[in-house]
Amino acid sequence: MATKAEEIVGILSRCPMFSSLREEELRELAAAALLQEHPHGAVLFSEGDRCEGFYIVDRGTVKISKMSPAGREQVLHVVRAGDSFAEVALFAGGDYPATAFVLDDARLVFMRRIPFLKTLQARPELLLRLLASISQWARRLATMVENLTLRDARARLAAYLLSLAGDEAAAGATVRLPTKKKLLAAQLSITSETLSRTFSVLRDSGLIEDAQGRVRLLDPRALRVLLEGE
């Protein structure tokens, strides 16, 4: 049976941020990490909590969200196996800017802030890789802001489906919705009713077919045109 350190090394090796590191480097990082299991509904950290480290998901799903002054939840990201989160707060050295909820029973690696930063001092190439991960997160946030401020519900859903399928999606490509529609509605900042109507509009227009959590893109080109607001 593998030791916890060996399990952490395996989890880190499957995370894009660490996948190119040598085994001895992964073992060094594993010494700064803890293996944790959290049940559905657990709060990993709340907005405003002091940042003590960041996480890598081995199993389960985690929702990152913020509350508006009016009490409305905005889902920023849904994190799945292989993803990491809270890296930005780690470097900012302050508080977590959002709240992390466990959606499905989760198995996580928690990378402790102080030991990890000490490791970075000796591994500058890892620092560069981490900064690349943070820049990708910043691009996702910029895209989200654009979607929420400049696009209607149809364009937001089209953008989401195309992002799942990839830039070169061909007609007939099928994607699986990674979250329940209620959560997807929150992520797109629309109501569940509006999301249902929007799916119906895209179906009736011959752009998609959907059933049992899967969506077939019948006309990706038309979805792109819709996305561009034409």
Phi, psi and chi 1 to 4 in degrees:
 res  aa     phi    psi   chi1   chi2   chi3   chi4
   1 MET       -  135.7  175.3  178.4  -75.4      -
   2 ALA   -69.1  144.2      -      -      -      -
   3 THR   -75.3  166.6   65.2      -      -      -
   4 LYS   -61.0  -38.0  -76.6 -167.9  175.0 -178.9
   5 ALA   -61.9  -41.4      -      -      -      -
   6 GLU   -66.7  -37.9  -69.1  169.9  -25.6      -
   7 GLU   -64.2  -42.1  -70.7 -175.1   79.6      -
   8 ILE   -63.0  -42.4  -67.9  173.0      -      -
   9 VAL   -57.8  -43.4  166.8      -      -      -
  10 GLY   -63.3  -41.4      -      -      -      -
  11 ILE   -65.2  -45.1  -64.8  166.8      -      -
  12 LEU   -61.6  -38.4  -65.5  179.7      -      -
  13 SER   -65.5  -21.7   69.8      -      -      -
  14 ARG   -92.8   -4.7  -66.5 -171.9  -69.6  -86.5
  15 CYS   -89.7  127.6  177.5      -      -      -
  16 PRO   -52.4  -32.9  -27.4   35.5      -      -
  17 MET   -62.7  -30.8 -173.1 -168.7  -55.7      -
  18 PHE  -116.2   -2.9  -54.9  112.3      -      -
  19 SER   -63.7  -23.3   58.9      -      -      -
  20 SER   -91.4    0.0   64.0      -      -      -
  21 LEU   -77.2  152.3  -64.7 -177.1      -      -
  22 ARG   -74.5  160.6  -63.9 -174.1  -63.3  -87.4
  23 GLU   -60.5  -39.2 -175.2  172.2  -10.2      -
  24 GLU   -65.6  -31.8   58.6  -92.0   25.8      -
  25 GLU   -70.5  -39.4  -66.3  171.1  -36.8      -
  26 LEU   -63.7  -38.8  -67.5  173.9      -      -
  27 ARG   -64.7  -36.0  -69.8 -173.5  179.3  -79.5
  28 GLU   -64.4  -41.4 -172.7  174.4  -10.4      -
  29 LEU   -67.8  -37.3  -73.5  173.8      -      -
  30 ALA   -59.7  -28.1      -      -      -      -
  31 ALA   -67.8  -18.8      -      -      -      -
  32 ALA   -96.2    4.5      -      -      -      -
  33 ALA  -118.7  159.1      -      -      -      -
  34 LEU  -123.7  142.2  -59.2  173.8      -      -
  35 LEU   -95.1  124.6 -169.4   59.5      -      -
  36 GLN  -128.7  151.7  -58.9  179.3  -18.7      -
  37 GLU  -126.7  133.8  -58.3 -145.6   12.1      -
  38 HIS  -132.4  138.9  -62.9  -85.9      -      -
  39 PRO   -81.6  164.3   31.9  -36.5      -      -
  40 HIS   -52.2  133.4  165.1   76.0      -      -
  41 GLY    93.3  -10.2      -      -      -      -
  42 ALA   -68.4  145.1      -      -      -      -
  43 VAL  -102.1  116.1  176.8      -      -      -
  44 LEU   -75.2  -40.8  -61.3  175.8      -      -
  45 PHE  -160.8  156.9   53.2   79.0      -      -
  46 SER  -112.1  153.3  -63.2      -      -      -
  47 GLU   -54.2  127.7 -178.0  176.5   -8.7      -
  48 GLY    98.3  -14.0      -      -      -      -
  49 ASP   -67.4  148.1  -73.3   -9.7      -      -
  50 ARG   -64.5  132.0  178.2   73.4  179.3  175.5
  51 CYS   -75.2  121.0  176.3      -      -      -
  52 GLU  -111.2   -1.5  -60.7  -64.8  -16.6      -
  53 GLY   160.7 -174.7      -      -      -      -
  54 PHE  -129.5  174.9   71.5  100.1      -      -
  55 TYR  -126.4  152.0  -66.3   82.3      -      -
  56 ILE  -125.8  132.1  -59.2  100.4      -      -
  57 VAL   -90.1  124.9 -179.7      -      -      -
  58 ASP   -95.1  -40.7  176.3   45.9      -      -
  59 ARG  -150.8  144.7 -176.9  176.8   65.6 -117.4
  60 GLY   100.7 -170.6      -      -      -      -
  61 THR  -139.5  140.1  -47.7      -      -      -
  62 VAL  -127.6  135.7  176.8      -      -      -
  63 LYS  -104.0  130.4  175.1 -178.8   68.4  173.7
  64 ILE  -107.9  123.0  -48.4  -61.8      -      -
  65 SER  -147.7  163.3   66.0      -      -      -
  66 LYS  -127.5  156.3  -70.7  176.8   69.2   73.2
  67 MET  -106.6  134.8  -63.0  -61.4  -68.6      -
  68 SER   -76.0  163.5   73.8      -      -      -
  69 PRO   -57.2  -25.5  -27.2   35.8      -      -
  70 ALA   -84.6    0.2      -      -      -      -
  71 GLY    88.4   14.3      -      -      -      -
  72 ARG   -94.6  133.9 -178.7  175.3  179.6  178.6
  73 GLU   -82.6  134.7 -178.9 -175.0   40.2      -
  74 GLN  -116.9  115.3  174.0   59.7   57.5      -
  75 VAL   -76.9  120.4  178.4      -      -      -
  76 LEU   -87.9  -36.9  -59.0  176.8      -      -
  77 HIS  -163.7  146.8 -167.3   37.5      -      -
  78 VAL  -116.1  117.6  177.5      -      -      -
  79 VAL  -100.9  133.8 -166.8      -      -      -
  80 ARG  -125.3 -177.6  -59.7  174.0 -172.1   83.0
  81 ALA   -53.3  131.4      -      -      -      -
  82 GLY    95.5  -18.0      -      -      -      -
  83 ASP   -86.2  157.4  -69.4  -19.0      -      -
  84 SER  -120.5  159.7   57.1      -      -      -
  85 PHE  -154.6  158.5   61.2   96.8      -      -
  86 ALA    78.7   16.6      -      -      -      -
  87 GLU   -64.7  -38.4  -51.9   95.5  -37.7      -
  88 VAL   -60.8  -45.3  176.2      -      -      -
  89 ALA   -62.3  -31.9      -      -      -      -
  90 LEU   -58.8  -47.0  176.2   89.1      -      -
  91 PHE   -78.6  -30.2  -82.1  106.8      -      -
  92 ALA   -65.3  -25.8      -      -      -      -
  93 GLY    71.3   18.8      -      -      -      -
  94 GLY  -121.6 -121.2      -      -      -      -
  95 ASP  -107.9  159.5  -58.0  -27.9      -      -
  96 TYR   -67.9  131.1  -70.0  112.4      -      -
  97 PRO   -84.9   -3.3   31.1  -35.4      -      -
  98 ALA  -149.5 -178.6      -      -      -      -
  99 THR  -114.5  141.5  -59.8      -      -      -
 100 ALA  -114.8  119.8      -      -      -      -
 101 PHE  -112.4  139.9  -59.0   90.3      -      -
 102 VAL   -83.6  120.8  174.9      -      -      -
 103 LEU   -89.3  -42.9  -64.1 -179.9      -      -
 104 ASP  -122.5  148.3  -57.1  -50.0      -      -
 105 ASP   -42.6  125.4  -68.4   -7.1      -      -
 106 ALA  -119.9  143.5      -      -      -      -
 107 ARG  -116.3  120.9 -169.9  168.3 -171.4 -106.4
 108 LEU  -130.3  153.3  -49.7  168.7      -      -
 109 VAL  -102.2  124.6  167.1      -      -      -
 110 PHE  -102.0  115.7  177.2   62.6      -      -
 111 MET   -92.9  111.5 -167.9   65.8   69.9      -
 112 ARG   -70.2  136.1  -64.9  175.2  -65.9  157.6
 113 ARG   -59.8  -56.1  179.7  174.4  178.7  -91.1
 114 ILE   -64.7  -50.6  -62.6  -58.2      -      -
 115 PRO   -61.3  -35.5  -22.7   33.7      -      -
 116 PHE   -67.7  -43.9 -178.9   71.5      -      -
 117 LEU   -63.1  -34.9  -68.5  178.5      -      -
 118 LYS   -64.6  -37.8  -72.1 -178.2  178.0  179.1
 119 THR   -64.9  -39.1  -58.5      -      -      -
 120 LEU   -61.5  -33.1  -71.6 -173.7      -      -
 121 GLN   -60.7  -30.6  -68.5  176.8  -11.7      -
 122 ALA   -94.5  -10.6      -      -      -      -
 123 ARG  -130.3   73.4  -58.3  -70.9 -175.0 -173.1
 124 PRO   -60.9  -27.0   19.1  -31.5      -      -
 125 GLU   -66.1  -30.6   72.3  -79.2    3.6      -
 126 LEU   -70.5  -36.0  179.1   57.3      -      -
 127 LEU   -60.8  -42.4  175.7   59.1      -      -
 128 LEU   -62.5  -39.3  -67.6  175.6      -      -
 129 ARG   -67.4  -38.5 -163.1  168.7  -66.3  111.8
 130 LEU   -66.8  -39.4 -169.3   63.5      -      -
 131 LEU   -64.5  -34.3  -69.7  175.3      -      -
 132 ALA   -64.7  -40.1      -      -      -      -
 133 SER   -62.8  -41.8  174.2      -      -      -
 134 ILE   -65.1  -38.5  -68.5  172.1      -      -
 135 SER   -65.5  -35.6   69.1      -      -      -
 136 GLN   -64.5  -41.1  -69.6  173.4   -1.6      -
 137 TRP   -63.1  -40.2  170.2 -124.4      -      -
 138 ALA   -63.3  -38.6      -      -      -      -
 139 ARG   -65.5  -39.8  -75.4 -164.0  -66.0  -89.3
 140 ARG   -61.7  -41.1  -73.7 -161.7  -62.6  -90.9
 141 LEU   -65.7  -40.0  -75.2  178.6      -      -
 142 ALA   -62.8  -41.0      -      -      -      -
 143 THR   -64.5  -40.3  -60.8      -      -      -
 144 MET   -62.1  -44.2  177.5 -177.4  -63.6      -
 145 VAL   -60.5  -42.4  169.6      -      -      -
 146 GLU   -61.7  -45.2 -179.4 -177.5   -0.3      -
 147 ASN   -61.2  -41.8  -74.9  -20.5      -      -
 148 LEU   -78.8  -23.8  -62.7 -177.1      -      -
 149 THR  -104.2  -27.3   57.4      -      -      -
 150 LEU  -113.4   -8.0  -58.1  178.7      -      -
 151 ARG  -123.7  147.9  -67.9  171.1  175.6  158.5
 152 ASP   -83.0 -179.3   63.0   15.2      -      -
 153 ALA   -60.7  -40.1      -      -      -      -
 154 ARG   -63.1  -43.8  -68.4  179.6  -55.2  160.4
 155 ALA   -67.6  -36.4      -      -      -      -
 156 ARG   -63.7  -44.2  -66.3  179.4 -163.2 -178.5
 157 LEU   -68.3  -40.2 -179.0   55.4      -      -
 158 ALA   -59.7  -44.0      -      -      -      -
 159 ALA   -61.8  -41.1      -      -      -      -
 160 TYR   -65.1  -46.5 -179.1   78.6      -      -
 161 LEU   -64.5  -40.8  -64.9  174.5      -      -
 162 LEU   -66.6  -34.8  -71.3  169.5      -      -
 163 SER   -66.0  -34.1   71.3      -      -      -
 164 LEU   -69.3  -36.7  -67.7  179.2      -      -
 165 ALA   -82.2  -23.5      -      -      -      -
 166 GLY    97.8  159.2      -      -      -      -
 167 ASP   -60.8  -31.7  -66.0  -24.8      -      -
 168 GLU  -103.1   28.7  -56.2  -59.1  -36.7      -
 169 ALA   -60.4  132.4      -      -      -      -
 170 ALA   -99.4  163.7      -      -      -      -
 171 ALA   -57.6  133.4      -      -      -      -
 172 GLY    96.0   -7.6      -      -      -      -
 173 ALA   -61.4  139.2      -      -      -      -
 174 THR  -116.9  134.5  -60.8      -      -      -
 175 VAL  -121.9  152.7  -61.3      -      -      -
 176 ARG  -104.0  129.3 -177.6  179.9   66.2   82.3
 177 LEU   -70.0  118.0  -64.6  179.3      -      -
 178 PRO   -78.7   -7.5   27.7  -32.3      -      -
 179 THR  -133.7  162.4   61.7      -      -      -
 180 LYS   -67.6  154.2  -64.8 -179.8  179.8  178.5
 181 LYS   -63.2  -31.7  -73.5 -172.7  176.6  179.4
 182 LYS   -62.4  -41.5 -177.7  176.9 -179.8  179.9
 183 LEU   -70.6  -38.3  179.7   58.5      -      -
 184 LEU   -61.5  -40.3  174.3   56.2      -      -
 185 ALA   -59.2  -44.3      -      -      -      -
 186 ALA   -63.8  -38.2      -      -      -      -
 187 GLN   -65.7  -34.7 -166.6  167.7   -8.1      -
 188 LEU   -89.0    0.3  -62.2 -179.7      -      -
 189 SER    58.7   45.1 -163.6      -      -      -
 190 ILE  -134.0  166.7   58.0  178.9      -      -
 191 THR   -78.9  161.4   65.0      -      -      -
 192 SER   -61.0  -37.3  -63.3      -      -      -
 193 GLU   -64.3  -42.1  -66.9   77.6    9.7      -
 194 THR   -64.7  -38.8  -62.8      -      -      -
 195 LEU   -62.8  -44.0  179.2   64.1      -      -
 196 SER   -61.0  -43.9  -65.5      -      -      -
 197 ARG   -63.5  -37.9  -72.2 -163.7  -60.5  -90.2
 198 THR   -68.3  -40.9  -54.4      -      -      -
 199 PHE   -58.4  -42.6  -93.2  105.2      -      -
 200 SER   -62.9  -41.6  -65.6      -      -      -
 201 VAL   -61.9  -44.6  167.9      -      -      -
 202 LEU   -67.1  -36.0  -63.5 -173.7      -      -
 203 ARG   -65.5  -49.2  -80.5 -163.6  -54.1  -90.3
 204 ASP   -64.4  -25.6  -65.5  -16.1      -      -
 205 SER   -84.0   -1.5  -59.1      -      -      -
 206 GLY    76.3   21.0      -      -      -      -
 207 LEU   -91.3  -29.2  -56.7 -174.6      -      -
 208 ILE  -143.3  163.7   66.2  169.1      -      -
 209 GLU  -128.8  139.5  -68.2  176.5  -13.0      -
 210 ASP  -141.4  142.2   69.0  -59.7      -      -
 211 ALA  -164.8  137.0      -      -      -      -
 212 GLN    51.7   45.9  -62.3 -178.9  -25.5      -
 213 GLY    78.5    6.0      -      -      -      -
 214 ARG  -118.4  142.7  -66.6 -176.1  178.8  -85.7
 215 VAL  -126.5  126.3 -179.9      -      -      -
 216 ARG   -99.5  124.8 -173.1  166.6  177.4 -112.7
 217 LEU   -87.8  102.6  -51.3 -173.7      -      -
 218 LEU   -77.4  -30.2  -58.8  178.0      -      -
 219 ASP  -143.9   76.6 -165.8  -17.2      -      -
 220 PRO   -58.3  -32.9  -24.5   35.0      -      -
 221 ARG   -62.9  -43.2 -179.7  179.3  176.9  -82.4
 222 ALA   -66.0  -34.3      -      -      -      -
 223 LEU   -64.2  -38.9  -72.1  172.4      -      -
 224 ARG   -65.9  -39.9  -65.2 -171.9 -172.4   98.5
 225 VAL   -62.4  -42.0  170.8      -      -      -
 226 LEU   -62.2  -40.0 -178.7   62.4      -      -
 227 LEU   -62.1  -36.6  175.4   59.3      -      -
 228 GLU   -82.1   -3.2  -67.3  162.8    4.5      -
 229 GLY    78.2   22.1      -      -      -      -
 230 GLU   -93.2      -  -61.0  178.8   10.6      -
